Amino acid sequence: MMVSKLDGHRAIEHGGEMDGFTSDLICYPDDKLTVVVLNNLSGEPQPISMKLAAVAHGERVILPSDRKEVAVSASTLAKYVGTYYDMTPGYNLVITLEDGHLVAQATAGTGGYKEPKQTLIGESETAFFQKQGEREYQFQLNDKGEITSVLCDLAGHKSAAIRK
């Protein structure tokens, strides 16, 4: 069980996997809300449970089929390359430019753990989404046009990573 805050709501979460079945449970005790997703097909249940919880909390949810790809210039993409710190406690986000696309990879701790790289697709000059998966990225600029952070949204769970 993991206890955390998801978008300002106290949450208790647990997921599981066994013999071709996966599950995710998120309990929001203060909101008297529990979301359970059971899955016997391919795919991860957590993005589904996060989106269901977001809908129950009155948030707007964008489905992958609603996304529209836009071309973003190579010079704009290059500005986003770098490391963004503390996406979630202990995790950083490394953004690289590969084959004309931004690529995101979460890394953790000093042990060198790295999640698989994910290709990002432009939705605007500052907004991107993963080609596979449920993460969205919104790059934040200061008054001078410098990139200061990126807001990450994983199926309704939002966190900010700071560029140093």
C-alpha positions in Angstrom: 0.0 0.0 0.0 1.3 3.5 -0.8 0.0 6.5 0.9 0.4 9.8 -0.9 -1.4 13.0 -2.1 -2.8 12.8 -5.6 -3.8 16.2 -6.9 -4.3 17.5 -3.3 -6.4 14.5 -2.2 -5.0 12.0 0.4 -4.9 8.7 -1.3 -4.1 5.1 -0.5 -3.1 3.0 -3.5 -2.2 -0.6 -4.3 -1.7 -2.4 -7.6 -1.1 -6.0 -8.4 -0.2 -8.5 -11.1 -0.6 -12.2 -11.3 -1.0 -14.9 -14.0 -2.2 -12.4 -16.7 -4.4 -10.3 -14.5 -3.6 -6.8 -13.2 -5.4 -4.6 -10.8 -5.3 -1.1 -9.2 -7.1 0.3 -6.2 -7.1 3.9 -5.1 -8.9 4.9 -1.9 -9.5 8.6 -1.2 -10.6 8.3 2.5 -11.4 12.0 3.0 -13.6 12.1 -0.1 -15.3 8.7 0.6 -14.2 7.5 -2.8 -12.7 4.2 -3.8 -11.8 3.3 -7.4 -11.0 -0.3 -8.4 -9.9 -1.5 -11.8 -9.5 -5.2 -12.6 -7.9 -6.2 -15.9 -7.5 -9.5 -17.7 -6.4 -7.9 -21.1 -3.1 -6.3 -22.0 -2.3 -2.9 -20.6 -1.9 -1.1 -17.3 -5.0 -0.5 -15.1 -3.5 2.5 -13.2 -4.1 5.1 -16.0 -7.8 4.0 -16.1 -8.2 4.2 -12.3 -6.5 7.7 -12.3 -8.9 8.9 -15.0 -11.9 7.6 -13.2 -10.9 9.3 -10.0 -10.3 12.5 -11.9 -13.8 12.4 -13.4 -15.2 11.6 -9.9 -13.4 14.7 -8.6 -14.9 16.9 -11.3 -11.8 17.2 -13.4 -11.7 17.3 -17.2 -10.1 14.2 -18.8 -8.7 14.1 -22.3 -8.8 10.7 -24.0 -6.0 9.6 -26.4 -8.5 9.6 -29.3 -9.1 13.4 -28.7 -5.4 14.3 -29.2 -4.3 16.2 -32.3 -0.6 16.2 -33.3 1.1 19.5 -34.4 4.5 20.1 -35.9 7.0 21.8 -33.5 10.2 23.2 -34.9 13.5 21.6 -34.1 14.8 24.9 -32.5 11.8 24.9 -30.1 12.2 21.2 -29.2 15.9 21.8 -28.5 15.0 24.4 -25.8 13.3 21.7 -23.7 16.3 19.3 -23.6 17.6 18.8 -20.0 17.0 17.3 -16.6 13.9 18.3 -14.6 14.2 17.4 -10.9 11.7 15.9 -8.4 8.9 15.0 -10.7 7.8 12.8 -7.8 10.0 12.3 -4.7 13.2 10.6 -5.8 12.4 10.7 -9.6 13.8 13.1 -12.1 12.8 13.5 -15.7 15.4 13.6 -18.5 14.3 15.1 -21.8 16.4 14.4 -24.9 16.0 15.1 -28.6 16.2 11.9 -30.8 15.3 11.6 -34.4 13.5 14.9 -34.4 11.3 14.1 -31.4 11.4 14.9 -27.7 12.0 11.8 -25.7 11.2 11.6 -21.9 12.7 9.2 -19.4 12.1 9.1 -15.7 15.1 8.2 -13.6 15.3 7.4 -9.9 17.9 7.5 -7.1 21.6 6.8 -7.2 21.1 3.2 -8.2 20.6 4.3 -11.8 17.0 3.0 -12.3 15.5 4.2 -15.5 12.0 3.8 -16.9 11.7 3.1 -20.6 12.1 6.1 -22.9 8.9 7.5 -24.3 8.6 9.5 -27.5 6.6 12.8 -27.1 4.2 14.2 -29.6 3.6 17.9 -29.9 0.1 19.2 -29.2 1.2 22.8 -29.2 4.5 24.6 -28.9 4.6 23.9 -25.1 2.3 20.9 -24.7 3.2 17.3 -25.5 1.9 13.8 -24.9 3.4 10.3 -24.9 3.0 8.3 -28.1 2.4 5.3 -25.8 1.0 5.8 -22.4 -1.0 8.3 -20.6 1.4 11.1 -19.6 1.1 14.7 -20.7 3.8 17.3 -20.4 3.3 21.1 -20.3 6.6 23.1 -20.3 6.5 26.3 -18.3 8.3 29.5 -19.3 9.3 32.6 -17.2 8.9 36.2 -18.4 12.2 35.9 -20.3 11.0 32.9 -22.3 13.3 30.5 -20.4 12.1 27.0 -19.5 11.7 26.8 -15.7 9.7 23.6 -15.2 7.5 21.0 -16.7 4.1 19.9 -15.4 3.5 16.2 -15.8 0.1 14.7 -15.8 -0.2 11.0 -15.5 -3.9 10.2 -16.2 -5.0 12.9 -13.8 -2.2 12.8 -11.3 -0.2 16.1 -11.7 3.3 16.9 -10.6 5.9 19.5 -11.4 9.5 18.9 -12.2 11.9 21.9 -11.9 14.7 22.6 -14.4 17.9 23.7 -12.6 
